[in-house]
Amino acid sequence: MMSRRGSVSVLLGAWLMATATTALALPSSFPTGTTYYDPERAYNGFVLFPGGDRKTHLIDMNGNEVHRWDYESFPPIPLSADQAGGEKGHLLVQLARAEKLPEHASPGNGLTNASVAEVNWDGDVKWQWGSRQDPVYQHHDMRRLPNGNNLVMTAEMRELNGFDYPIIENGIEEVDDEGRVVWAWKSGDHLDEMGFSDAGLRALKDSEDPDFLHLNTAVPVGPNRWYDAGDERFAPDNILVNSRNANVTFIVDRQSGEIVWRIGPDLPALQLNGKLGRPVDQTVGSHDVHLIPEGLPGAGNLLIFDNQGNAGFPPSKQGFFSSSRVIEVNPSSGKIVWQYTGNMSGRSPYTFYSSFISSARRLPNGNTLIDEGQDGRLFQVTPEGEIVWEYVSPFFGKSMPSDDYVTNQVYRAQLVDYDWAPDGTPHEETAVMPDCDIYVAAPGCHPGEPGE
């Protein structure tokens, strides 16, 4: 009689042969859904994320889909009831793709995105900016501001002095509820403030990459202890920005438009498992950079998903095996005060890796929700790095209609409290253990020990 492990191997082999010509056709982890869950140690709530199927999903900790919006999200931004006229379950989403795509358009640079909107729990549009005929090309980030306006990252083609080719201009715009732009900032006007060396700037221009900055974060700094102590660079309404391709994170002064604080682009060589308290070392292609909000453990520190993908001018050196990490950085001292790497969960560092997209969010109990985006793997770790919840997205689709492959990638994942959703929205909190006879390296299993 064939063992369970043998039958899984045969089935998996047949599946692989049947799909061998289709790149990214399979998840890198099996099975999908919630693979491990310790309700006593996890921070429990709903998890919101965009799926590979170009829809927005809300799941409980057991992986049950409790709601779905038939809209793409780049990313979905949950709005509080205070931000949505007292109603629960509102989101900012991508409403539609453009009818005509400009040159260089791809989902990753925003030139496919026509419009953004606020939608309610039922998917009804409550506010909209842009249309398929008059696209605004939003990408990577948007936020509802305290004054009710929306902060939106945009893209457009632009001729820029010093470049022999048109560039993709990454902009940040504040838009009121009538769709009027009341404040704007263009990254191309501030290249000389981003800290590039002469050699770096030459490499940037010689790359002939129109998306050489590829900004992926634009968020208000928010209330923080640094500003309260007198550091005006961290004024709550200033904008924290991250450039994935140039390896630089900076703060834009809302009044002057100048860059008043930055980390990168050139930092000391990476020490993947170096001692805490060291100066921040080289980040590469990072995502979801933000100051941890007040009221959460580590408030005021930067949380960064450091992909360690291919980025930089010139490109940062890569090791034989690439490994991602999450780092928490004191922005005043520039030192790393906490980090997560794969070996903290009892695995080889290179088993935790996403070369692009991804996110990390601090939770009220001190845990951190991590999205290993390229493989659609979401997991929650304790401060010591122990995995207490793991989920692999089962939602597959094509990023572009012309693609010949499907993916379950997740751009960003966020946990929302149960009361964010309308009253009566169901949820389950039942412990999940993997079958350790088959998935010997899964969270909750120890290699060589049988499952319960």
N, C-alpha and C positions, 0 to 999 in steps of 0.2 A: 504493500500500500504506500502510495506517495505521501510524504510528509507535507504539512501545510507550507513549510518553507519551500519545498520542491515545487509544489503546485503553483505557488506565487511566482517562482522563478520562471517556470514554463510559460505561464500566462503573460508575465512581463516580457519575456523574450519574444513571444509571438506578437505582442502589441508593438514592441520596438521595431520588429522586422516589417510589420504592416505599415508603419509610419516613418520608416527610416529616411524617406526623401523629404519629410516635412520638418523643417527646423523648428525648435521650440514647441513641438506638438504635445509634449508631455511635461507634467510638473517634475521637478527634480526631487520631490519628496512624495512618499506614498504612505497612507492614503491622503486624500484631501479632506477638508473639514477640520473639526477640532480633534487633534491627535493626543493632547494631554491637557489636563485641567485639574488644578488643586484649588477648589473654591475657598478654602480656609486661608490660603496665602496669596492668592491673586487679588487684585483690586477688581471688583465686579461691576459691570455695566454693559452698555451696548457698544459695539465697535462699528464705526462708519468708514466706508472706503469705496473707491471706484473700482469696478471689476474690469477684467479683460474683455468682457462682453459689452463694454461701453454703456453700462448702467451703474447706478449708485446703490449700494447695498448697506443695510443695517442688520447686524446679526447679534445674537446673544452669545454668552461665553461658551455655550454648548454647540455653537455653529448653526443654530436655527436662524434662518432668514426671517426676521420679523417684519421687514418692510423693504420695498424696492421702489426707486424712482427711475423712470425710463429716460433718464438724461445722463449724458456724460458729465464728468466732473474733473476739473484740472486745477485744484482738487475740490471736493465738496467742502463747504465751510458751514458748520452748524451755527445757527443763530439762536441766542437765548430768547426766551419769551419777552424779555424787556426790549430786545432789538427787533422784535417782530410783532409789535402791537399787542402783546399779551398772549399770543398764540404759541403753542408748542409745536416742535417738529418742522421748523422752517430751515431751508438751506439756501446758500448761494451755489449755483451750478453753472455749467456750460450748457447753453440752450440749444445751439445748432452749429453746424459747420458751414463754412462759406460755400457759396455756389461755384465761384471761380477761384481756384487756388493760385496765388502768385508763385513766381519762381522761388525755389528753395523751400517751399512749404513742406512742413512735416508736423505731426502731432507734438513733437518735442520742442519746437520753437514757437508754437502759437499761431503761425500763419494759416492754419486751417480753421481757427476758432472764430466764428462769426459774432456770437452774442453770448452774454451772460445774463443771469436772472436770479431773482429770489423766488423760490417756489415753496408752497406749503406742503403739509403732510400728504395731501391728495395729488400733488403735482401741479396744482394750478399756479400760473404765473402771477406774482404780485408786483413785480418790478422787473424791467428789462432794459438793457443797454446794448445797442447794436442790432443788426439784422443780417440775414443772409445776403441781402443786396447792398448793405452798407456795414461791412464787418468792422469790428473793433480789435480783433486779434488778441484777445486776452490769453494769458498763459501763466502756469505755475502757481500763481498766488492771487488772492483778493481777500479783503477784510471789510467788515462793517465797522465804521469809525464811531466814536462816542457821539458825534454830532449828527449821526444818521446817514452821512454820505458813505460812499464805498471807495476803498483804495484798491486799484486794479493795476496789475502788470500788463503791459501791452507790447506788441511788436510791430515794426513797419520797416520797409526797405528805405535806405537813406544813403545819399552820397556824403562822405565825410572827408574833410581835408586830410591829406597825407595817405589816403588809401586809393589804390588803383582799381578798386572794385566796389560795387555797392555793398553796404553792410546791413545786417539786421539790427536795427536800433531797438534796444530794450528800454522801454519807458515805464514810468510810474505815474498814474493819473488819479486824482481825486475827482469823483463824479457825484453830482447831487442827484436827488430823486427825479429831476426833470431831464437827466441825461447830459447836463452841462458840465464840462471840465472846468473845475475851479482852481486846480493846482496841477502842475505837471513838472516832471523832471526827466531829462534824457541822459542816458549813461554816456553816449558818445561825446558829450560836452565836458566830461570830467575824467577822461583817461589819464591826464597828467597828475591826478590826485590819487590814483589807485596803487602807487608804489612800484610800478614797473621799472626795472633797470633799463638802460639803453639797449642792452642785448635782448632783454625780454620783449621790449617794444618792437624791436626789429623782427624777432621771431614771430610775434603776434601778427605783424603786417605781412610777413613772408608766408605765413600759413595759408593765406588766401581763403580763410574760413570766414564767411560772412557772419556766422554766429559765434564770433570769437569770445564774447563774454558769456553768453547764455545765462543770464540772471535767472535764478530759480526761487528766490525769497525776496519779498518786500513786505515787511510787517512793521506796525508801530512798535517802538521800543517798549512802551507800556510803563506803568508805575514801577519804580525800582529803588533799591537802597543807594545806588551810586548817585542818582540825581538828588535823593533826599539828603545825601552827605555833601552836596554842593558841586558835583561834577555835571556841568550843563551839557556835556556831549551826550549824556544819557537822558535828555529831556524826553518825557513820555511820548510826545507827538513826533519826535524824530523818527526816521525810517531806517530799520536794519535791513541790509541788502546783502545777498550772497551771489557771487559769480562762480558757477560750476566749472566753466572752462578755464578761467584764469586763476582759480585757487585763492581768491581774496574775498574777505567779508568786511563790510564797512557800514558806518552810520552816516546817513545824509541829514544835515541840518535842515529842518523844514523852512526856516526863515531865509537862509542864504543860499540853499541848494548845494553848499560845499560839503565835501567829505571831511568829517571832523574826528573820526576814529576808524582804525582798521586793524585787522590781523591778516598777514600775507601780503603779497603772493609768495614771497620767498622766505621759508622758515627752516629751522634746523632739520637735519635728516630724521626720518621717521624712526621712533623706537616703539614698536607695536606693543610691547609689554614692559615698557620702561616704568620706573618708579613714579608714583604720584607726587605732585608738587613740582614737577619739571616744567620748564617753559613749553608752551604748545609747540609741537613739532609739525612737520609738513602734512597738511591736509591735501587731499587730491579728489577733486570732483564732488565736493560735499553737498548735502541737501538738508532741508528743513532746519536751517539755523534760526534759533530764536532765544530770547531770554526767558528762562523759566519764570512763569507768572508768580506774582505775590500769593502767599498762602500755600505754596507747594514746597516740599523739601528741595533745597538748593536754589530758592528764589533769587533771581538777579544774575545767576550764572548763565553762560551760554551753553545750550545743548546742541550738539552737532552730530549728524550722521555723516561720518567721514568714509565715503565709499572706497577710497584708494583705487579709483578707476583711472582711466587715461585722461590726463588734463595737465594744463600748465604750459607756459612759454618760457623756455623750451619745456617739452613734456617731462614731468617728474619721473624719476627712475622707479622701476617696478622690480620687486623681488621675483624669485623663481615661482613662488606661489603668492597670489594676491589675497589679501585679507581685509575686510572692512572692520570698522570699529565705531563705537559711539563714545564721544568724549564730552565731558562737562568742564568748562573753562571759566575761571574767574576773569572777567573782562578787564578788571582794574589791574591785576598783577600779570595777566597773560599766562597763568599757570594752569595745568590740568589738575583738577581736584577729584575727578572720578572718571572711570572709563569702563567700557564693556568690550571684550574681545571673545572670540569663540572658545578659547581655552578656559575661560572662566566658567563655562558650562560643561567642562570635562571633555571637550572635543578639541581636535586640531584647529588652530586659528583659521585656516583656509576654508573650513566648513561653513564659516559665516562670511558671505561675500555677495555684494550686489554692486556691479560696476556703475550703475546709474539709478535714478529715482531713489525711493526709500525715505524713511522718516524715523524719528524717535521722540517720544513724549513722556515727561515725568508725570507720575500719578500721585494722588493724595497720600497713599500709604508708603511712598518712597520707592515703589517699583517703577520700572520704565517699560513702556510699550514700544516695541521695535518692529518696524516693517522692513524686512529684507526683500525689497520690492521686485527685483527682476524675476524671482521665482514665486512671488505671491505668498511668501511665508511671513506670518505675523506671530509674534511671541512676546511674552511679558517676563521680565527678569526681576529678581530681588536686587538690592544694592550689592549683594555678594556675587551676583551673576547666575544664580540658580533659576532655571526656567520653571515657571509655575503655570503657564498657559501657552499652548501652541496651536496654530490654525493655519492650514494651507488653503488658499482660495480655490474653489472648484469652478470659478466663473471664467470661461475661456472665450476668446474672440480675436478678431483681427484689428490691429491698430489703424490700418488703412484698408479700404475695400480692395485695393489692388494687391495686398499682401498675400503670399502663398503659404503663410503659416499662421498659427494661432498662439496666443499667449495668455497666461493667467496673472500677468504682472499687476502690481498694486502700487500706484504712485505714492500715496500717503494714507496712513491709517490713524484714526483718532478715536479715543474712547469718550463716550458721553454718558452722563449719569442716567439712570432709569427715568427720572422725572423730566428729562429733556423731551421725551416722546409723549404723545397724548396719554392721558390717564387710561389705564386698562391694557396698555400694550404688554403682551405676555413675554415672559422670559423664564429661562431654566438655569439652575445652578447645580448640576449633577456632576460629580467627579468623573473624570475620564482617564483611564489608564490604557496605554498601548499594549498590544500583544507582544510581549518581550521575546517570545520564541521566534518571531519574524523580524520585528523592528528593534534589533538589539541595541542600536545606538540612539533610540528615541529618548526624549526626556522621561524620567521616571524609571528607566531601565539601566542596568549595568551590564556591559559586555560579559558574556559567559554565564550570566545568571538567568535562569528561566523565569518567565513571567508568572504572575499569580493565576 
